[in-house]
Every structure is written in C-alpha cells, then in structure tokens.
Amino acid sequence: MPSELTLSVNGGKQVVSVAPETPLLFVLRNELKLTGPRLGCGMAQCGACSVLLDGEEIRACVTPVSYAVGKQVTTIEGLPATWAAAKGLHSADAAKTLHPVQQAWIDEQVPQCGYCQSGMMIAAVELLAKNPNPTVAQIKDAFTNKAPSPHLCRCGTYAAIIDAVQRAAKSMNGGKE
Amino acid sequence: MTAKTENGNDSTITTTLTRRGFVKIGGALFVSIYIPAGIPAKAAESQASPLANQLDPARLASWLEIRSDNTILVRTGQAETGTGMSAFYAQMIAEELNVRPETITLILGDTDKTPDGGFSAGFQYAVLKFRKVAAYTYQALLGLAATRLGVPIASLTVTDGVVSGGGKTISYAQLVEGQQLDLKISVTGEALRIDPSVGWGVAGLFGLSVTGEPPMKPVSQYKVIGTSYPVPGIPDKVTGRTQWSSDVTLPGMLHARMVRPATLGSTLISVGALDKKQFPTAEVVSKSNLVAVVSPHEWEAISAARAVAATTKWTDWAGLPGSENLTKTFRAYQWGSPTESRGKAAEVTAALASAPRTISATYELPYVRHAPIGLFLAVADVRSDGTVTVWTHSSQSQGLRARIAYMLSLPIEKVIVRWLEHSGQYGRTTYGGDGAEADAVILSQLTGKPVRVQWTLQEDLAWSTVSPAWVSDIKAAVNAKGHITALHSASYSPHQFDARLLGAILAGLPCTPSKPGGWVATEWPYDKIQNRLEDAYGMPNLGAESASGGLRGNIMRTPGQRQQNFTLEGLMNEGAALAGADPIQFRMDHTTDQRLVDILSATAKAAAWDSRPSPHPNARKTGSASATGRGMSIIVRQNAYWVGIAEVVVVPSTGALRVTKFTIGADCGKIINPRQLDLCMKSGVVMGLSEALKEEVTFDKSKVTSTNWSRYKILTMEETPEIKVVRISRDDQGFGGGSEAANAVGPPAVAAAFFDATGVHPRRLPLTPAHVTALLKG
C-alpha cells in the first residue's frame, strides 16, 4: 500500500506516495523524473543505477525507497550543486558549473553508448571523496572489487574511465598530482 | 529559378535547384531526394501490402537544410550506436560545406523525420553517402553566391560558411534569407522492405545511394576531418539531460513485464492467477505464448509479474543438446554442401596431396552474446485508427518498421518508428529485429493503451538473439621452407541472421522469414597463399523447431570475420611455430601488401616485440610459478588493417590467465577523428579480451543457464590490461572501417600468447581457469 514518504534528493525535499518497498530507482525515475540513474540488471550486479546515499554509493535498483528516508540522495543531476556548495560558489556561477568528475568525463570523451556512465561517475565521486589521489590499481580495485559487484561497461570504456578519474582528481586537487 | 547539373549520362539529372517561394521570416535551402525514373517510386498495386515499401518523394523529409539562422540541420535514418558516428557526420558535412561542425544538428533514425534507411554498418554506407550530399549542396551554394556577388564560381572561396569573391562576402545564411530553395539530388537503391529471398529477411539494407560524382574537397585540404571533434551527445549524457529510449513516457501508459515460457520450447498450459487484492491495478494480458502483466505502476507490474510467473504452467521441452555437447552435436549433423564456397578446389586438393608437410587443426568458438548493460525495452502506441508508433533504440528503425508492419499485416505507412539512444547493441538490432518492440506493439493493441515493455536481465540473457557457436576445420600445405602454399578451411555454424521479432513468434503472429546459411566472411590478407578454398556450412538454429525458434542466431560485432579470422590466425600461429619462425615475420613472408607490412612493423615496434619463434624457451605447462608469453594476430576488414599484440601471464597450477598488456595497431585509411579512434580501439580490445577469457552462453537441454552477470561473465576494469594504441593515417587510401574490427584481434593474439607461455595451442574459447587447467593437463 502506498505511503507518503519525504525524501531529500539533490538538496531538495520531495514528498512521494509509493509502496515503501519500491526500489529507490523507480521512485527517482518515474515519480521524480530524475532519469540520470538507469535500470541495468535490476539485481545489484552492474552499477548502472548507482546513486549516493549520504555520500555512499548504493544500488538504487535493490534499495527500498523507505531506506532512503532521512538520508541525502544524490544523482548525477545533483553533482554540480554538490560541487558548487563544496566550493562555496555563488548561485550564478554554480548554475554554470559541472562537477569535476563530469567535466573529466567530457574532456576524456568517456561515454560511448554511455548507458552505464551515470553509475560510473557516482562511483568515481565516492572514490575521490575517500581517496583524492588514487593510483590506477586503486581505481581498478574500487570499480571492480567493492561490494556488491563490479561496475560493468559493455562498450569497454574502462581505460577512458581510469584516465577521467585521474583527470578529475587533479582538477579537484587544484591541479596538483 | 531552375538550375540543373547534368553529369556524365545526359539523361541522368543529378541535381536540380529551384525556388519554392519567398518567405517573410527565415528562409532555408532544403536538400532532398529526387527519384529518377526506373526506380519503383510508388507501386500502386502493392500499396496495401505490408511487404511493400515505397520511395515516395512527397513524403520524404529533407536530408539537409541550410538555414538563415546560420545553422544546418541534417537528417539521417542511421543511429548513433556509441562509436561516435554523430561526430563523423558533422565532420564530414562540415568539411565539404566549409562550415564549422558545431553549426550542424543531427536528427537520427525517426522513420517519419528522416529520409533514408540503411543499417548501422555506419560509416561506409552512411557517412560517405552524405559526403556527396554535402558536396552537391556546396556546389549549389557556390552557384547562388556567384549570382548574388556577380563573380564567377571559380573565384569564390568559403570559410566558416562565408563566401568571399571579388572583394565582397556573403554568408550561407544571407544566401537563403527570405526564400525557400529546393535542391533535389538523384538517388538510386531500393526502399527497405521484407524480402524472403535474403538471409536476414529484409532487402534495401544499404539505404539510398547518391548518384553522380560531385567535386569533393581534396584530402590535402581537410581542416575538420583528422581533428578530434567531440561527440555531440556526450555533455547531455554526463549531466543527465539525454532523453534515452528508457525515459519515454506517454499519457495513460502502462508498464509491462513479460512472463516468459519455462523453456525455450514450452507452450502455455495456463496463465497464473493474479491476486487483485495484492495488485489492484495490474492486469494479465496474453496472446498464444506471449504472456505479460501490465500496470500503470512499474513496481506493481514487476511484483505482479513475478507472482503470476510462479503459478503459470508451461509444457516441458528438451530439444537442446546442452552447451557441453556442442562439438559432438555439430559433428553429428548432416551439413550437406557448403552454402558458400570460395577459392580453387582442384588446386588446393592437389597442393595438400603433394605437400611435404601439412597442418590440420580444428577451432571451436562457443555461443556468445551481445549482452548490453541496458536491456531491451520499447514503448508502443497502437491506436484504434490502425496507426502504430514505436519508440525504440534499434539501430535499424526502417527494418524494424517493416517487420512490425509485416507482423500486424498493416501497410507500412501506418507504422512510425522513433529512435532514441540506449545501450550499445553490438549488432543485435542491425537487421531491425529482436527486442521488446513486438511485445509492446502487441500489448498496446490488446489493451488499447500505450505500453512500455522492459525486459529483465534474466530475460535478456535467455531470450535475446545469440552469436552462434562455430566449429572450423583448417588444413594447410607447407613447403620445405615452412611457408604455407595452400589452405582449406571449412566452417560450420548455426543460423546467424535470425532477426525475427520474439514477440511475433511467441504470439503466433506473422514472422518475417529468414534463411539459414553459411557465409565466407574473411577478407584475404595473405596474397602469397594463392591456393585457398574456404567453405561455409550452415544449419538452422539449435532448437529451431520449437515454439520460440530455439537459440536464435544473430550477427554480433565483426560478424563472421571475427570467427573465421580466429581460425585463420590460429593456423598462421601454428604455421609459424612449425616453421620455427617469428610470428610477425611469418605474416610478412605471406603478404606483399605494404599497408599490412607497415602496420605490423609499427605495432611491433610500439610493443617492443621480442622477435623469436614461439613458444618461449622457458614455456611451461606445470607448476605454480607464472609463465609469461606474447602473441599476435591481424585482421583485414573494410579497407582497414589491424594488428594486436597480447602479453600474458599464466599460472599453470591454477589455470589463471591474465593479459598484462595489449598493443593494438590500425591503418584505416584517412583517420577522421584520432581521439575517437583511440577510444574505439581500446574499447574494442576490451570486448575481444572478454571473449577470449570469459564469455560463453551456457544452456542445458531446455533453456539458457547463463542468465545473470555472475553466470555470463564479461571483462571487468581490473582485468583490463594497459592498452597501447598505434595508428597510421593515409591520405591516399580513402576511408576504412575504423572501430568495429578492434575486437577481432584479441582472441587469436591471446591464444598465441598462451601458446608462447605454455607450448600448448588453445583451439577453443574462452580460456577460463577450468579450460586452461584441462588444456595444460592435455
């Protein structure tokens, strides 16, 4: 039976009326029209649906929406604002800003079909928050061995992702290696 | 105002330029199709037949519009499949028109908004066609400018869409301001339509071709081609603004989840009960063996479909051999004569009989599949007036349109297909088939509402089409110097062109035909081996007689060539070892093609290739210490030359095989976009290594069993080696296929590197730890 739930998504409050066991992904996509996170496997095996929950990457395809109540949900649509807030940018500048991870994804031309890349960028943001200057081995480890599953890309953009994560790291560290 | 350009044959009008009228605001030059006599533009008697499709110039949108706001609109029936095709279109058109590529906007794939069909084989069939459209348009613009400026065409120059001559300038925008101009360009070809006589069931795949030879810019003057112009859609994909096919919603739309048969051959006994208390707004919909649950709410559709599936009853069926018995099954099959044969049978037979030495080997490849991260989905709206609109990500919207019209026995004019981006398809929608579109159309017709069908991972990995398994026998005659003088290959494979719509099959609706058959796909790189014979044998799908058509075989990235090249390059590696020759030198000894020699040399140098015969002197097949090896392979395809060099580490005691470095070289003629080529080469390597090390569709006697990502394993980031790229661009060799075949060099190079490390030739993929362990125990 539907319940009224209040969610904090990309810095704003949203009230939705859904069954509490509904996976967060369907609420974001169908109720809130945030289509950045995407349905891949639907069973936490690929990472296409990843979003941040209080800064931690979770798989929205298997996370009940009720679990997100009281926590901050961030999708790729919300990354620019997160970065603008962290850097203390004024709203006029913030509107023109991309998160350095997104900018690096553009600069390195990472997406091919691009379907998995929303989840890849979320994983990169989480990694760089914990490790501002990861080595190639640490990037590979984060995208492969972290529970619940590897982040999969069928186009095979892994090399470009590694380059983009390192570029973003440099940008976030103010140009320092 | 009418201007005509006549070209060659006086009777062929290649372009005409006319003024339709004056307008108060705006203005544009519309470039569209003219269909000369002799092409069936409109066949009145076939108007109502779903088999028919017509080239109706009155209904075709323009190809290109030069607009008075300084923008250029381009319409093409092609799709962007993730390789960067949309950038290549912009670059090619910008080059011929002398404009900046940023001024070009593309409309892709919608059958009601774009004029031409043509499949996703992309650049060769699509962009090069557009190069001529742009070149004709440029000539027309020069003609207009010459009149306006009062100077001869020969004295005009154009920079960024501004024409200069006689000390005066005028922009393209000013040239079209206030008027509507029509440029018609003659085409040849046939409209896409259902055709039972071709293997994949549709004719007209190549779209329309532009006639005549307009003057085109010399390669030496290129400014845009050869630069790394960014792919236009990427910023929206990165920020979440892209509207993907998965994002389409319509008023009143129902979400559907399918309830698939228990086995590939099951038929429906009874549909399970739907608990309306638990799922108040869900409904069960079925037609023959097509069963679904629909609901206005996606989660309810998912939950209710699971509940209904648990109690839906299906007949038993067990008509598959089991994937572990594939080779035995293929060997037992009566293949009959080859469906395609190429080469010199008598000479090859004689050479093999008289050769001092011969090599014989059998190579095997398992069923693999396209396995995109984004699963099949579609939205359809079937209206009571008989019109059908389908939102798809199919890379062949015209073919899909023809197949849906055929399924519903509707005139093709009633069907509109709209294209949006989605996961890469890697070939599975190239013939316009497979997918969720038929499911959505049938469910929309049954419910009278728009319906969105989303497949599950289990469903996609069990019910989408597969790239069929192969067995190939190859035999070579070797002379006293160790060189190969003659070669006979025979490949055996189930159907690889089955693009029928699953929904149509399961619902018992008319299915477009398709004809099994083998196919000789290799483009021959070794011209010094003059006596060769290639035979290709075909058989129907495994389980073809079942209610679902069994394991429906379809093309997948570098189709046919990938499989046949694995055999040919395996043989070349075995030949080099037998001759005691370095594998790269051995290739060079069998070709006079300088492009192949050059890319072999350049790639070897970049990889610091250790020139010596394989196996390595320290090769081992036992022990827990690592053995290392390096190996290589090539492929020649679509005017492109590829070399792959793999470096591997094998731990014999565990069977663990790791690729530590991969160097890939390509000469694909003139490079359009170096960075995009690099990216496609690297990603192609990933797909090839994935096939070499991990991928296999497994099945038991009744169903596919590799139905999630822990059972159908693909390469991860950690397994991706350092990848080094080498490219040669040539100004005098035209344009070649610069992205697709990159996946084909991986598997034979890895197999060769494994042989170098262990002394054992792997002749079957994938090289999983279990397979490696068994190989080394020998």
Interface residues (C-beta under 8 A of the other chain):
Chain A: V18 A19 T22 P23 F26 R29 N30 L34 T35 G36 R38 L39 G40 C41 G42 M43 Q45 C46 A48 T75 I76 E77 P80 L98 Q102 W105 I106 Q109 V110 P111 Q112 C113 G114 Y115 C116 Q117 S118 M121 I139 K140 D141 F143 T144 N145 S149 P150 H151 L152 C153 R154 C155 G156 T157 Y158 A159 A160 I161 I162
Chain B: T81 G82 T83 G84 P230 V231 G233 I234 P235 K237 V238 T239 G240 T242 Q243 W244 S246 D247 T249 H297 E298 W299 E300 H370 A371 P372 I373 G374 L375 E421 H422 S423 G424 Y426 Q454 T456 L457 R675 Q676 L679 C680 K682 S683 G684 V685 V686 M687 S690 N708 W709 S710 I714 L715 T716 M717 E718 E719 T720 I723
